[in-house]
């Protein structure tokens, strides 16, 4: 995972710690909301991914506004993750670049079918990846 983190940091122009946190938070979101069997298989094919995801807990839910209208669930979780990454100084475009980089890396390691099954039932995720 360190190679991916370094690559993302360089391509996006952010420090490695921020890239590591963003990658971990996105992987953690996937573990919490993706198809459990497919996610477990995917994590096995991405050495270090499960450990990295485990280092980052679910972001605190925001109160009021859009978050309260959504009412939580995987859509709210995805929005809370994006909000936490934005609070760390990342733009929406940077978050999309990180998400896209993670997906590309996962597709190379595990194939399109497994990645699609892992992420397929996470509403709103495609808007950020």
N, CA, C and O atoms as CSV, one atom per row, in Angstrom:
chain,resi,resn,atom,element,x,y,z
A,1,UNK,N,N,0.817,-1.193,0.000
A,1,UNK,CA,C,0.000,0.000,0.000
A,1,UNK,C,C,0.862,1.258,0.000
A,1,UNK,O,O,0.446,2.305,-0.497
A,2,UNK,N,N,2.057,1.149,0.558
A,2,UNK,CA,C,2.908,2.334,0.624
A,2,UNK,C,C,3.259,2.850,-0.771
A,2,UNK,O,O,3.338,4.059,-0.989
A,3,UNK,N,N,3.468,1.934,-1.706
A,3,UNK,CA,C,3.766,2.343,-3.083
A,3,UNK,C,C,2.595,3.126,-3.677
A,3,UNK,O,O,2.800,4.151,-4.327
A,4,UNK,N,N,1.375,2.647,-3.456
A,4,UNK,CA,C,0.187,3.351,-3.940
A,4,UNK,C,C,0.069,4.720,-3.283
A,4,UNK,O,O,-0.206,5.712,-3.958
A,5,UNK,N,N,0.271,4.777,-1.987
A,5,UNK,CA,C,0.163,6.042,-1.253
A,5,UNK,C,C,1.174,7.054,-1.777
A,5,UNK,O,O,0.834,8.216,-1.998
A,6,UNK,N,N,2.405,6.619,-1.976
A,6,UNK,CA,C,3.446,7.518,-2.504
A,6,UNK,C,C,3.096,8.002,-3.906
A,6,UNK,O,O,3.286,9.173,-4.236
A,7,UNK,N,N,2.586,7.092,-4.721
A,7,UNK,CA,C,2.195,7.454,-6.088
A,7,UNK,C,C,1.069,8.485,-6.070
A,7,UNK,O,O,1.130,9.485,-6.785
A,8,UNK,N,N,0.045,8.246,-5.259
A,8,UNK,CA,C,-1.074,9.182,-5.172
A,8,UNK,C,C,-0.610,10.546,-4.670
A,8,UNK,O,O,-1.009,11.578,-5.210
A,9,UNK,N,N,0.224,10.551,-3.648
A,9,UNK,CA,C,0.717,11.816,-3.098
A,9,UNK,C,C,1.437,12.619,-4.170
A,9,UNK,O,O,1.206,13.820,-4.308
A,10,UNK,N,N,2.307,11.966,-4.928
A,10,UNK,CA,C,3.052,12.646,-5.976
A,10,UNK,C,C,2.180,13.144,-7.108
A,10,UNK,O,O,2.351,14.268,-7.582
A,11,UNK,N,N,1.247,12.317,-7.544
A,11,UNK,CA,C,0.376,12.691,-8.662
A,11,UNK,C,C,-0.579,13.833,-8.298
A,11,UNK,O,O,-0.884,14.687,-9.131
A,12,UNK,N,N,-1.042,13.838,-7.056
A,12,UNK,CA,C,-2.046,14.812,-6.648
A,12,UNK,C,C,-1.414,16.065,-6.039
A,12,UNK,O,O,-2.039,17.124,-5.984
A,13,UNK,N,N,-0.170,15.928,-5.585
A,13,UNK,CA,C,0.514,17.072,-5.001
A,13,UNK,C,C,0.161,17.295,-3.540
A,13,UNK,O,O,0.035,18.435,-3.091
A,14,UNK,N,N,0.002,16.205,-2.801
A,14,UNK,CA,C,-0.285,16.288,-1.370
A,14,UNK,C,C,0.788,15.518,-0.613
A,14,UNK,O,O,1.543,14.747,-1.206
A,15,UNK,N,N,0.852,15.729,0.702
A,15,UNK,CA,C,1.852,14.999,1.469
A,15,UNK,C,C,1.405,13.543,1.659
A,15,UNK,O,O,0.221,13.221,1.558
A,16,UNK,N,N,2.379,12.683,1.936
A,16,UNK,CA,C,2.089,11.260,2.038
A,16,UNK,C,C,1.168,10.934,3.212
A,16,UNK,O,O,0.366,10.005,3.119
A,17,UNK,N,N,1.266,11.662,4.286
A,17,UNK,CA,C,0.394,11.402,5.439
A,17,UNK,C,C,-1.067,11.647,5.068
A,17,UNK,O,O,-1.943,10.871,5.449
A,18,UNK,N,N,-1.332,12.719,4.328
A,18,UNK,CA,C,-2.697,13.000,3.890
A,18,UNK,C,C,-3.176,11.937,2.907
A,18,UNK,O,O,-4.325,11.501,2.972
A,19,UNK,N,N,-2.302,11.520,2.001
A,19,UNK,CA,C,-2.658,10.463,1.049
A,19,UNK,C,C,-2.936,9.148,1.776
A,19,UNK,O,O,-3.851,8.412,1.410
A,20,UNK,N,N,-2.141,8.859,2.806
A,20,UNK,CA,C,-2.351,7.641,3.586
A,20,UNK,C,C,-3.696,7.690,4.310
A,20,UNK,O,O,-4.448,6.715,4.298
A,21,UNK,N,N,-3.993,8.812,4.933
A,21,UNK,CA,C,-5.253,8.953,5.659
A,21,UNK,C,C,-6.435,8.833,4.705
A,21,UNK,O,O,-7.401,8.130,5.003
A,22,UNK,N,N,-6.371,9.506,3.570
A,22,UNK,CA,C,-7.466,9.454,2.606
A,22,UNK,C,C,-7.660,8.033,2.078
A,22,UNK,O,O,-8.790,7.560,1.964
A,23,UNK,N,N,-6.563,7.357,1.759
A,23,UNK,CA,C,-6.647,5.985,1.269
A,23,UNK,C,C,-7.247,5.083,2.335
A,23,UNK,O,O,-8.122,4.268,2.043
A,24,UNK,N,N,-6.781,5.225,3.564
A,24,UNK,CA,C,-7.311,4.415,4.656
A,24,UNK,C,C,-8.780,4.664,4.916
A,24,UNK,O,O,-9.540,3.726,5.162
A,25,UNK,N,N,-9.186,5.925,4.864
A,25,UNK,CA,C,-10.593,6.257,5.103
A,25,UNK,C,C,-11.491,5.703,3.997
A,25,UNK,O,O,-12.593,5.228,4.274
A,26,UNK,N,N,-11.033,5.761,2.763
A,26,UNK,CA,C,-11.821,5.239,1.647
A,26,UNK,C,C,-11.907,3.714,1.740
A,26,UNK,O,O,-12.971,3.139,1.510
A,27,UNK,N,N,-10.800,3.064,2.072
A,27,UNK,CA,C,-10.826,1.610,2.238
A,27,UNK,C,C,-11.713,1.203,3.413
A,27,UNK,O,O,-12.408,0.189,3.348
A,28,UNK,N,N,-11.688,1.990,4.479
A,28,UNK,CA,C,-12.538,1.718,5.636
A,28,UNK,C,C,-14.014,1.868,5.262
A,28,UNK,O,O,-14.845,1.058,5.672
A,29,UNK,N,N,-14.336,2.896,4.490
A,29,UNK,CA,C,-15.699,3.085,3.990
A,29,UNK,C,C,-16.133,1.857,3.195
A,29,UNK,O,O,-17.252,1.369,3.352
A,30,UNK,N,N,-15.255,1.372,2.355
A,30,UNK,CA,C,-15.544,0.192,1.554
A,30,UNK,C,C,-15.809,-1.014,2.452
A,30,UNK,O,O,-16.756,-1.764,2.215
A,31,UNK,N,N,-14.985,-1.209,3.479
A,31,UNK,CA,C,-15.192,-2.334,4.388
A,31,UNK,C,C,-16.537,-2.241,5.109
A,31,UNK,O,O,-17.205,-3.257,5.300
A,32,UNK,N,N,-16.931,-1.065,5.499
A,32,UNK,CA,C,-18.174,-0.886,6.249
A,32,UNK,C,C,-19.416,-1.046,5.389
A,32,UNK,O,O,-20.457,-1.487,5.877
A,33,UNK,N,N,-19.318,-0.692,4.112
A,33,UNK,CA,C,-20.526,-0.588,3.293
A,33,UNK,C,C,-20.558,-1.464,2.050
A,33,UNK,O,O,-21.619,-1.643,1.452
A,34,UNK,N,N,-19.431,-2.007,1.658
A,34,UNK,CA,C,-19.391,-2.828,0.456
A,34,UNK,C,C,-19.935,-4.220,0.700
A,34,UNK,O,O,-20.244,-4.589,1.832
A,35,UNK,N,N,-20.048,-4.982,-0.363
A,35,UNK,CA,C,-20.475,-6.372,-0.263
A,35,UNK,C,C,-19.447,-7.136,0.569
A,35,UNK,O,O,-18.284,-7.224,0.174
A,36,UNK,N,N,-19.854,-7.691,1.718
A,36,UNK,CA,C,-18.881,-8.284,2.650
A,36,UNK,C,C,-17.975,-9.355,2.039
A,36,UNK,O,O,-16.765,-9.341,2.265
A,37,UNK,N,N,-18.541,-10.267,1.281
A,37,UNK,CA,C,-17.731,-11.329,0.687
A,37,UNK,C,C,-16.759,-10.802,-0.348
A,37,UNK,O,O,-15.588,-11.181,-0.368
A,38,UNK,N,N,-17.252,-9.925,-1.207
A,38,UNK,CA,C,-16.401,-9.360,-2.250
A,38,UNK,C,C,-15.318,-8.473,-1.649
A,38,UNK,O,O,-14.177,-8.488,-2.109
A,39,UNK,N,N,-15.669,-7.701,-0.622
A,39,UNK,CA,C,-14.683,-6.833,0.019
A,39,UNK,C,C,-13.593,-7.675,0.677
A,39,UNK,O,O,-12.411,-7.350,0.571
A,40,UNK,N,N,-13.982,-8.752,1.356
A,40,UNK,CA,C,-12.986,-9.622,1.995
A,40,UNK,C,C,-12.035,-10.204,0.951
A,40,UNK,O,O,-10.824,-10.239,1.167
A,41,UNK,N,N,-12.574,-10.658,-0.175
A,41,UNK,CA,C,-11.734,-11.194,-1.250
A,41,UNK,C,C,-10.825,-10.120,-1.825
A,41,UNK,O,O,-9.655,-10.374,-2.112
A,42,UNK,N,N,-11.365,-8.926,-1.993
A,42,UNK,CA,C,-10.584,-7.821,-2.528
A,42,UNK,C,C,-9.435,-7.465,-1.586
A,42,UNK,O,O,-8.304,-7.279,-2.034
A,43,UNK,N,N,-9.709,-7.372,-0.312
A,43,UNK,CA,C,-8.676,-7.017,0.662
A,43,UNK,C,C,-7.546,-8.045,0.682
A,43,UNK,O,O,-6.388,-7.696,0.914
A,44,UNK,N,N,-7.883,-9.307,0.440
A,44,UNK,CA,C,-6.851,-10.350,0.373
A,44,UNK,C,C,-5.900,-10.117,-0.802
A,44,UNK,O,O,-4.728,-10.488,-0.740
A,45,UNK,N,N,-6.399,-9.516,-1.849
A,45,UNK,CA,C,-5.592,-9.281,-3.050
A,45,UNK,C,C,-4.826,-7.958,-3.010
A,45,UNK,O,O,-4.026,-7.670,-3.900
A,46,UNK,N,N,-5.075,-7.160,-1.974
A,46,UNK,CA,C,-4.403,-5.867,-1.816
A,46,UNK,C,C,-3.612,-5.895,-0.506
A,46,UNK,O,O,-4.123,-5.472,0.531
A,47,UNK,N,N,-2.382,-6.383,-0.544
A,47,UNK,CA,C,-1.600,-6.511,0.686
A,47,UNK,C,C,-1.522,-5.189,1.461
A,47,UNK,O,O,-1.149,-4.150,0.916
A,48,UNK,N,N,-1.880,-5.261,2.732
A,48,UNK,CA,C,-1.829,-4.098,3.599
A,48,UNK,C,C,-3.095,-3.266,3.615
A,48,UNK,O,O,-3.230,-2.379,4.457
A,49,UNK,N,N,-4.028,-3.524,2.709
A,49,UNK,CA,C,-5.239,-2.705,2.618
A,49,UNK,C,C,-6.119,-2.848,3.853
A,49,UNK,O,O,-6.608,-1.849,4.380
A,50,UNK,N,N,-6.326,-4.064,4.317
A,50,UNK,CA,C,-7.189,-4.274,5.482
A,50,UNK,C,C,-6.587,-3.617,6.721
A,50,UNK,O,O,-7.309,-3.022,7.521
A,51,UNK,N,N,-5.268,-3.721,6.882
A,51,UNK,CA,C,-4.620,-3.080,8.031
A,51,UNK,C,C,-4.746,-1.566,7.950
A,51,UNK,O,O,-5.026,-0.906,8.951
A,52,UNK,N,N,-4.538,-1.019,6.756
A,52,UNK,CA,C,-4.651,0.425,6.584
A,52,UNK,C,C,-6.078,0.887,6.886
A,52,UNK,O,O,-6.277,1.883,7.582
A,53,UNK,N,N,-7.059,0.169,6.369
A,53,UNK,CA,C,-8.465,0.524,6.631
A,53,UNK,C,C,-8.758,0.461,8.120
A,53,UNK,O,O,-9.511,1.287,8.637
A,54,UNK,N,N,-8.175,-0.502,8.811
A,54,UNK,CA,C,-8.405,-0.652,10.239
A,54,UNK,C,C,-7.826,0.475,11.071
A,54,UNK,O,O,-8.226,0.669,12.218
A,55,UNK,N,N,-6.885,1.220,10.503
A,55,UNK,CA,C,-6.277,2.352,11.208
A,55,UNK,C,C,-7.154,3.597,11.190
A,55,UNK,O,O,-6.866,4.567,11.892
A,56,UNK,N,N,-8.219,3.580,10.398
A,56,UNK,CA,C,-9.062,4.763,10.247
A,56,UNK,C,C,-10.501,4.398,10.554
A,56,UNK,O,O,-11.102,3.562,9.879
A,57,UNK,N,N,-11.040,5.026,11.570
A,57,UNK,CA,C,-12.391,4.729,11.999
A,57,UNK,C,C,-13.392,5.534,11.205
A,57,UNK,O,O,-13.040,6.427,10.434
A,58,UNK,N,N,-14.626,5.198,11.412
A,58,UNK,CA,C,-15.712,5.910,10.751
A,58,UNK,C,C,-15.670,7.379,11.159
A,58,UNK,O,O,-15.535,7.681,12.344
A,59,UNK,N,N,-15.781,8.293,10.206
A,59,UNK,CA,C,-15.783,9.716,10.556
A,59,UNK,C,C,-17.012,10.070,11.380
A,59,UNK,O,O,-18.069,9.454,11.244
A,60,UNK,N,N,-16.856,11.054,12.219
A,60,UNK,CA,C,-17.984,11.511,13.035
A,60,UNK,C,C,-19.064,12.070,12.124
A,60,UNK,O,O,-18.772,12.764,11.150
A,61,UNK,N,N,-20.287,11.767,12.442
A,61,UNK,CA,C,-21.403,12.267,11.640
A,61,UNK,C,C,-21.571,13.758,11.883
A,61,UNK,O,O,-21.485,14.241,13.012
A,62,UNK,N,N,-21.806,14.450,10.823
A,62,UNK,CA,C,-22.085,15.881,10.941
A,62,UNK,C,C,-23.515,16.047,11.404
A,62,UNK,O,O,-24.351,15.171,11.182
A,63,UNK,N,N,-23.792,17.139,12.031
A,63,UNK,CA,C,-25.162,17.361,12.485
A,63,UNK,C,C,-25.824,18.408,11.609
A,63,UNK,O,O,-25.180,19.331,11.111
A,64,UNK,N,N,-27.128,18.238,11.434
A,64,UNK,CA,C,-27.908,19.202,10.667
A,64,UNK,C,C,-27.659,19.098,9.170
A,64,UNK,O,O,-26.906,18.238,8.712
A,65,UNK,N,N,-28.287,19.963,8.429
A,65,UNK,CA,C,-28.099,20.062,6.990
A,65,UNK,C,C,-28.353,18.767,6.245
A,65,UNK,O,O,-29.220,17.977,6.620
A,66,UNK,N,N,-27.607,18.566,5.213
A,66,UNK,CA,C,-27.769,17.424,4.328
A,66,UNK,C,C,-27.617,16.102,5.067
A,66,UNK,O,O,-28.346,15.151,4.784
A,67,UNK,N,N,-26.683,16.028,6.008
A,67,UNK,CA,C,-26.447,14.775,6.713
A,67,UNK,C,C,-27.682,14.331,7.488
A,67,UNK,O,O,-28.002,13.143,7.501
A,68,UNK,N,N,-28.372,15.251,8.126
A,68,UNK,CA,C,-29.551,14.856,8.891
A,68,UNK,C,C,-30.706,14.476,7.966
A,68,UNK,O,O,-31.543,13.653,8.338
A,69,UNK,N,N,-30.765,15.056,6.777
A,69,UNK,CA,C,-31.815,14.699,5.827
A,69,UNK,C,C,-31.594,13.292,5.291
A,69,UNK,O,O,-32.552,12.556,5.052
A,70,UNK,N,N,-30.327,12.916,5.103
A,70,UNK,CA,C,-30.014,11.597,4.571
A,70,UNK,C,C,-30.298,10.529,5.613
A,70,UNK,O,O,-30.785,9.446,5.289
A,71,UNK,N,N,-29.993,10.839,6.856
A,71,UNK,CA,C,-30.313,9.902,7.917
A,71,UNK,C,C,-29.310,8.787,8.087
A,71,UNK,O,O,-29.657,7.737,8.629
A,72,UNK,N,N,-28.103,8.968,7.656
A,72,UNK,CA,C,-27.080,7.946,7.874
A,72,UNK,C,C,-27.064,6.923,6.766
A,72,UNK,O,O,-27.302,7.251,5.604
A,73,UNK,N,N,-26.780,5.668,7.126
A,73,UNK,CA,C,-26.663,4.624,6.129
A,73,UNK,C,C,-25.403,4.814,5.320
A,73,UNK,O,O,-24.568,5.661,5.638
A,74,UNK,N,N,-25.267,4.013,4.262
A,74,UNK,CA,C,-24.037,4.067,3.480
A,74,UNK,C,C,-23.893,5.375,2.717
A,74,UNK,O,O,-22.773,5.837,2.499
A,75,UNK,N,N,-25.009,5.984,2.303
A,75,UNK,CA,C,-24.895,7.283,1.627
A,75,UNK,C,C,-24.381,8.329,2.597
A,75,UNK,O,O,-23.476,9.096,2.270
A,76,UNK,N,N,-24.962,8.360,3.796
A,76,UNK,CA,C,-24.496,9.294,4.816
A,76,UNK,C,C,-23.059,9.032,5.204
A,76,UNK,O,O,-22.300,9.969,5.451
A,77,UNK,N,N,-22.674,7.761,5.261
A,77,UNK,CA,C,-21.313,7.388,5.599
A,77,UNK,C,C,-20.349,7.895,4.518
A,77,UNK,O,O,-19.282,8.422,4.834
A,78,UNK,N,N,-20.724,7.734,3.253
A,78,UNK,CA,C,-19.874,8.215,2.161
A,78,UNK,C,C,-19.726,9.734,2.231
A,78,UNK,O,O,-18.628,10.265,2.061
A,79,UNK,N,N,-20.831,10.425,2.479
A,79,UNK,CA,C,-20.773,11.888,2.568
A,79,UNK,C,C,-19.956,12.334,3.784
A,79,UNK,O,O,-19.224,13.321,3.710
A,80,UNK,N,N,-20.081,11.613,4.899
A,80,UNK,CA,C,-19.298,11.951,6.087
A,80,UNK,C,C,-17.810,11.746,5.827
A,80,UNK,O,O,-16.984,12.531,6.291
A,81,UNK,N,N,-17.466,10.699,5.089
A,81,UNK,CA,C,-16.067,10.455,4.749
A,81,UNK,C,C,-15.536,11.575,3.868
A,81,UNK,O,O,-14.445,12.092,4.107
A,82,UNK,N,N,-16.295,11.946,2.862
A,82,UNK,CA,C,-15.884,13.048,1.985
A,82,UNK,C,C,-15.748,14.328,2.797
A,82,UNK,O,O,-14.783,15.072,2.622
A,83,UNK,N,N,-16.699,14.591,3.678
A,83,UNK,CA,C,-16.631,15.788,4.515
A,83,UNK,C,C,-15.394,15.802,5.394
A,83,UNK,O,O,-14.760,16.845,5.556
A,84,UNK,N,N,-15.044,14.655,5.964
A,84,UNK,CA,C,-13.849,14.571,6.806
A,84,UNK,C,C,-12.585,14.815,5.989
A,84,UNK,O,O,-11.651,15.463,6.462
A,85,UNK,N,N,-12.556,14.300,4.772
A,85,UNK,CA,C,-11.391,14.514,3.911
A,85,UNK,C,C,-11.305,15.984,3.478
A,85,UNK,O,O,-10.211,16.539,3.376
A,86,UNK,N,N,-12.444,16.603,3.228
A,86,UNK,CA,C,-12.444,18.024,2.896
A,86,UNK,C,C,-11.985,18.858,4.089
A,86,UNK,O,O,-11.293,19.861,3.913
A,87,UNK,N,N,-12.361,18.457,5.289
A,87,UNK,CA,C,-11.924,19.163,6.494
A,87,UNK,C,C,-10.409,19.060,6.667
A,87,UNK,O,O,-9.793,19.912,7.307
A,88,UNK,N,N,-9.815,18.017,6.097
A,88,UNK,CA,C,-8.357,17.853,6.127
A,88,UNK,C,C,-7.671,18.643,5.006
A,88,UNK,O,O,-6.452,18.581,4.846
A,89,UNK,N,N,-8.472,19.385,4.236
A,89,UNK,CA,C,-7.891,20.248,3.214
A,89,UNK,C,C,-7.929,19.715,1.800
A,89,UNK,O,O,-7.391,20.351,0.893
A,90,UNK,N,N,-8.547,18.569,1.584
A,90,UNK,CA,C,-8.623,18.023,0.230
A,90,UNK,C,C,-9.836,18.585,-0.500
A,90,UNK,O,O,-10.909,18.746,0.081
A,91,UNK,N,N,-9.651,18.878,-1.766
A,91,UNK,CA,C,-10.773,19.326,-2.593
A,91,UNK,C,C,-11.538,18.110,-3.097
A,91,UNK,O,O,-11.047,16.983,-3.034
A,92,UNK,N,N,-12.738,18.351,-3.596
A,92,UNK,CA,C,-13.532,17.269,-4.178
A,92,UNK,C,C,-12.762,16.610,-5.315
A,92,UNK,O,O,-12.771,15.385,-5.438
A,93,UNK,N,N,-12.103,17.400,-6.141
A,93,UNK,CA,C,-11.326,16.837,-7.248
A,93,UNK,C,C,-10.189,15.955,-6.743
A,93,UNK,O,O,-9.936,14.893,-7.312
A,94,UNK,N,N,-9.500,16.378,-5.685
A,94,UNK,CA,C,-8.426,15.565,-5.126
A,94,UNK,C,C,-8.961,14.255,-4.555
A,94,UNK,O,O,-8.335,13.205,-4.701
A,95,UNK,N,N,-10.111,14.320,-3.910
A,95,UNK,CA,C,-10.727,13.108,-3.361
A,95,UNK,C,C,-11.081,12.152,-4.493
A,95,UNK,O,O,-10.865,10.945,-4.383
A,96,UNK,N,N,-11.626,12.691,-5.580
A,96,UNK,CA,C,-11.947,11.860,-6.752
A,96,UNK,C,C,-10.688,11.235,-7.333
A,96,UNK,O,O,-10.705,10.071,-7.731
A,97,UNK,N,N,-9.594,11.992,-7.389
A,97,UNK,CA,C,-8.334,11.451,-7.913
A,97,UNK,C,C,-7.817,10.324,-7.030
A,97,UNK,O,O,-7.346,9.305,-7.534
A,98,UNK,N,N,-7.902,10.501,-5.727
A,98,UNK,CA,C,-7.452,9.451,-4.811
A,98,UNK,C,C,-8.336,8.217,-4.978
A,98,UNK,O,O,-7.833,7.101,-5.107
A,99,UNK,N,N,-9.654,8.420,-4.975
A,99,UNK,CA,C,-10.571,7.300,-5.152
A,99,UNK,C,C,-10.347,6.577,-6.469
A,99,UNK,O,O,-10.336,5.347,-6.518
A,100,UNK,N,N,-10.169,7.344,-7.536
A,100,UNK,CA,C,-9.898,6.744,-8.840
A,100,UNK,C,C,-8.589,5.972,-8.855
A,100,UNK,O,O,-8.496,4.910,-9.472
A,101,UNK,N,N,-7.585,6.499,-8.183
A,101,UNK,CA,C,-6.299,5.807,-8.094
A,101,UNK,C,C,-6.408,4.499,-7.327
A,101,UNK,O,O,-5.799,3.497,-7.703
A,102,UNK,N,N,-7.185,4.514,-6.251
A,102,UNK,CA,C,-7.397,3.288,-5.476
A,102,UNK,C,C,-8.128,2.261,-6.331
A,102,UNK,O,O,-7.755,1.088,-6.350
A,103,UNK,N,N,-9.173,2.701,-7.041
A,103,UNK,CA,C,-9.924,1.774,-7.891
A,103,UNK,C,C,-9.060,1.195,-9.008
A,103,UNK,O,O,-9.144,0.003,-9.301
A,104,UNK,N,N,-8.241,2.022,-9.624
A,104,UNK,CA,C,-7.352,1.527,-10.680
A,104,UNK,C,C,-6.390,0.482,-10.142
A,104,UNK,O,O,-6.168,-0.559,-10.761
A,105,UNK,N,N,-5.824,0.776,-8.983
A,105,UNK,CA,C,-4.909,-0.155,-8.327
A,105,UNK,C,C,-5.623,-1.469,-8.000
A,105,UNK,O,O,-5.081,-2.551,-8.223
A,106,UNK,N,N,-6.839,-1.364,-7.470
A,106,UNK,CA,C,-7.611,-2.556,-7.119
A,106,UNK,C,C,-7.980,-3.363,-8.358
A,106,UNK,O,O,-7.914,-4.592,-8.342
A,107,UNK,N,N,-8.365,-2.681,-9.422
A,107,UNK,CA,C,-8.737,-3.380,-10.661
A,107,UNK,C,C,-7.537,-4.119,-11.253
A,107,UNK,O,O,-7.683,-5.227,-11.771
A,108,UNK,N,N,-6.362,-3.514,-11.179
A,108,UNK,CA,C,-5.154,-4.181,-11.672
A,108,UNK,C,C,-4.840,-5.422,-10.850
A,108,UNK,O,O,-4.430,-6.445,-11.398
A,109,UNK,N,N,-5.031,-5.336,-9.539
A,109,UNK,CA,C,-4.687,-6.443,-8.656
A,109,UNK,C,C,-5.752,-7.531,-8.594
A,109,UNK,O,O,-5.433,-8.710,-8.445
A,110,UNK,N,N,-7.017,-7.131,-8.709
A,110,UNK,CA,C,-8.101,-8.085,-8.447
A,110,UNK,C,C,-9.084,-8.267,-9.596
A,110,UNK,O,O,-9.892,-9.195,-9.571
A,111,UNK,N,N,-9.031,-7.410,-10.588
A,111,UNK,CA,C,-9.946,-7.515,-11.716
A,111,UNK,C,C,-11.208,-6.695,-11.541
A,111,UNK,O,O,-11.633,-6.397,-10.424
A,112,UNK,N,N,-11.798,-6.336,-12.673
A,112,UNK,CA,C,-12.991,-5.489,-12.687
A,112,UNK,C,C,-14.174,-6.112,-11.961
A,112,UNK,O,O,-14.865,-5.437,-11.199
A,113,UNK,N,N,-14.407,-7.397,-12.195
A,113,UNK,CA,C,-15.586,-8.047,-11.639
A,113,UNK,C,C,-15.606,-7.977,-10.118
A,113,UNK,O,O,-16.617,-7.596,-9.527
A,114,UNK,N,N,-14.508,-8.340,-9.486
A,114,UNK,CA,C,-14.459,-8.327,-8.021
A,114,UNK,C,C,-14.608,-6.912,-7.475
A,114,UNK,O,O,-15.333,-6.697,-6.503
A,115,UNK,N,N,-13.937,-5.957,-8.083
A,115,UNK,CA,C,-14.050,-4.564,-7.622
A,115,UNK,C,C,-15.484,-4.076,-7.787
A,115,UNK,O,O,-16.029,-3.439,-6.886
A,116,UNK,N,N,-16.092,-4.367,-8.917
A,116,UNK,CA,C,-17.480,-3.928,-9.136
A,116,UNK,C,C,-18.435,-4.545,-8.125
A,116,UNK,O,O,-19.352,-3.871,-7.654
A,117,UNK,N,N,-18.235,-5.825,-7.780
A,117,UNK,CA,C,-19.087,-6.459,-6.770
A,117,UNK,C,C,-18.854,-5.839,-5.395
A,117,UNK,O,O,-19.794,-5.677,-4.617
A,118,UNK,N,N,-17.607,-5.494,-5.097
A,118,UNK,CA,C,-17.279,-4.929,-3.784
A,118,UNK,C,C,-17.914,-3.553,-3.583
A,118,UNK,O,O,-18.398,-3.252,-2.492
A,119,UNK,N,N,-17.917,-2.730,-4.605
A,119,UNK,CA,C,-18.388,-1.344,-4.462
A,119,UNK,C,C,-19.798,-1.117,-4.983
A,119,UNK,O,O,-20.364,-0.043,-4.777
A,120,UNK,N,N,-20.368,-2.095,-5.646
A,120,UNK,CA,C,-21.624,-1.917,-6.364
A,120,UNK,C,C,-22.802,-1.458,-5.545
A,120,UNK,O,O,-23.691,-0.791,-6.073
A,121,UNK,N,N,-22.840,-1.796,-4.260
A,121,UNK,CA,C,-24.041,-1.439,-3.493
A,121,UNK,C,C,-23.797,-0.282,-2.524
A,121,UNK,O,O,-24.476,-0.174,-1.502
A,122,UNK,N,N,-22.835,0.580,-2.840
A,122,UNK,CA,C,-22.584,1.740,-2.003
A,122,UNK,C,C,-23.142,2.968,-2.720
A,122,UNK,O,O,-22.491,3.507,-3.615
A,123,UNK,N,N,-24.347,3.420,-2.336
A,123,UNK,CA,C,-24.957,4.546,-3.021
A,123,UNK,C,C,-24.120,5.811,-2.903
A,123,UNK,O,O,-23.571,6.120,-1.845
A,124,UNK,N,N,-24.038,6.525,-3.998
A,124,UNK,CA,C,-23.339,7.801,-3.991
A,124,UNK,C,C,-21.833,7.709,-4.144
A,124,UNK,O,O,-21.167,8.725,-4.344
A,125,UNK,N,N,-21.287,6.507,-4.052
A,125,UNK,CA,C,-19.831,6.372,-4.132
A,125,UNK,C,C,-19.299,6.768,-5.505
A,125,UNK,O,O,-18.232,7.374,-5.606
A,126,UNK,N,N,-20.027,6.434,-6.550
A,126,UNK,CA,C,-19.559,6.733,-7.901
A,126,UNK,C,C,-19.359,8.218,-8.136
A,126,UNK,O,O,-18.567,8.600,-8.997
A,127,UNK,N,N,-20.057,9.064,-7.390
A,127,UNK,CA,C,-19.895,10.512,-7.543
A,127,UNK,C,C,-18.518,10.969,-7.047
A,127,UNK,O,O,-18.047,12.047,-7.412
A,128,UNK,N,N,-17.885,10.146,-6.220
A,128,UNK,CA,C,-16.594,10.543,-5.647
A,128,UNK,C,C,-15.437,9.679,-6.103
A,128,UNK,O,O,-14.286,9.954,-5.766
A,129,UNK,N,N,-15.730,8.630,-6.872
A,129,UNK,CA,C,-14.664,7.788,-7.399
A,129,UNK,C,C,-14.796,7.761,-8.881
A,129,UNK,O,O,-14.002,7.110,-9.560
